[in-house]
Amino acid sequence: MTVDLTTIAILTTTAVLYTAVLPRPTRPWALFVGSVVAIYWLQPDVPLRWASFALQTSTLGLTVLGWWLTRPAGAPKKLSREDGLTLALLGGLVIALSFFRFAPAGYNLLGFRPPDSFWLTLTLLGVGVALAVLLGLARRFDERQVLTGGMLLIVVLFVILKTEGLTTAVAGLGRGFTGQDPSLASPLDLSWLGFSYVAFRLIHTLRDRQNGILPTLNLREYVTYIIFFPSYIAGPIDRAERFIKDLRAVPSLVGLDGARYTTAFLRIALGLTKKFIIADTLAQGMSLTPQNALQTESAFWLWILLYGYALRLYFDFSGYTDIAIGLGLLLGIKLPENFRWPYLKTNITSFWQSWHITLSDWARFYVFSPLSRTLLRRKPRPDTRLIVLVSQLATMLTIGLWHGVTVNFFIWGLWHGLGLFMHKQWSDRTRSWYRALPQKRWQWRAWQGVSWFVTLQFVVLGWVWFLLPEVNTAVVVFTRLFGF
């Protein structure tokens, strides 16, 4: 299912009823149940038989596994009464949703046909027993090694899903298992909605548990954090400690709070305007696409289309973020900001502090900081400039490949990694001059204008690598942009 106006209207109405009607003690449980149902409802139908249901069930399985691995040291082997109830409710919800296989097409909430309920129940029990045995064996290993193994599992799954050849191969195996033609396998068979964000949230909790800074979460809280439906599809990537603080305050939330409702509805309206009016209008032939990239020979119109794509990307993505933040406010969860006027920034560092902020923060916390600290501890210690270069390249390559394991996304990450490194070297060498510049008003304004223009061109040109699927096409577009 795509996130259209009808879907947003249903989610908004549900969020309003949540605080206006439900008794306060039931709200955290309602968020848990609602998020579980929503991830199946939002998952699009894919050609591979039963895959739509299996993919979101796998999300829940990985989430339960992540919770178990992140439990505090010394936690009892047996589940608490509340965690046991949560696990039973989770399994019951999955089995109950499978009964939609018997619903007529017009009444099937899921939009796809689930697997047989009996075989699903047996599969869930079998997987549960296998996981229990594996987790029992895992106790023989060092806790840090087990947590590292959990993170590696997520990374392997991520690489498979983001690499077209590997995804197609796995889809072919799935088609053979379900009696479909393996030769028709494609990456569309494994369109796993939300996994990119789920993966980063899981890694965040596993790594923070490894560092001893993850707050103690029960199973219901952990699952709700990982699959919170407003931010499930397009972020933001919230931090567990901040999210849980809001979640635990939900029972005390004032139901019909006019101020909160006004803020939330204005944010949703802003998001709808950005996405469905501005971005969708730009998509109607006013932005660069892989289809019109080689058909446009005029450098002038190619620049116009490229700027159109840059604006479309911003309004589309930030629009979804505004809607998610508005829905979160209705539910009592204040999701973090993700965009702060990035195209108005005067250097590439400020741009990345304002564009997809939560992704940039995640990469800084879990790639840049640990890698740079490791390199600083090496004996003999590498040159500081080399440490900065390697760390920034690794960070931006991670962000690039997060979008897809392709050559062009690799180049896009490399483009921004080198840009950040060059800006760091420039700012280090011109710091004294730059600090004195505001005292010269006109020079300061002129420099701000030049800096903004150069930064914007750098970012916009980078979108060529991001948008186009092949290196050759991107190179041709670059040459035509500059009149060759």
Secondary structure, 3 states (H helix, E strand, C coil): CCCCHHHHHHHHHHHHHHHHHCCHHHHHHHHHHHHHHHHHHHCCCCCCCCHHHHHHHHHHHHHHHHHHHCCCCCCCCCCCHHHHHHHHHHHHHHHHHHHHHHCCHHHCCCCCCCCCHHHHHHHHHHHHHHHHHHHHHHCCCCHHHHHHHHHHHHHHHHHHHHCHHHHHHHHHHHHHHCCCCHHHCCHHHHCCCCHHHHHHHHHHHHHHHHCCCCCCCCHHHHHHHHHCHHHCCCCCCCCHHHHHHHHHCHHHCCCCCHHHHHHHHHHHHHHHHHHHHHHHHHCCCCCCCCCCCCCCCCHHHHHHHHHHHHHHHHHHHHHHHHHHHHHHHHHCCCCCCCCCCHHHCCCHHHHHCCCCHHHHHHHHHHHHHHHHHHHHHCCCCCCHHHHHHHHHHHHHHHHHHHHCCCHHHHHHHHHHHHHHHHHHHHHHHCHHHHHHHHHCHHHHHHHHHHHHHHHHHHHHHHHHHHHCCCHHHHHHHHHHHCCC
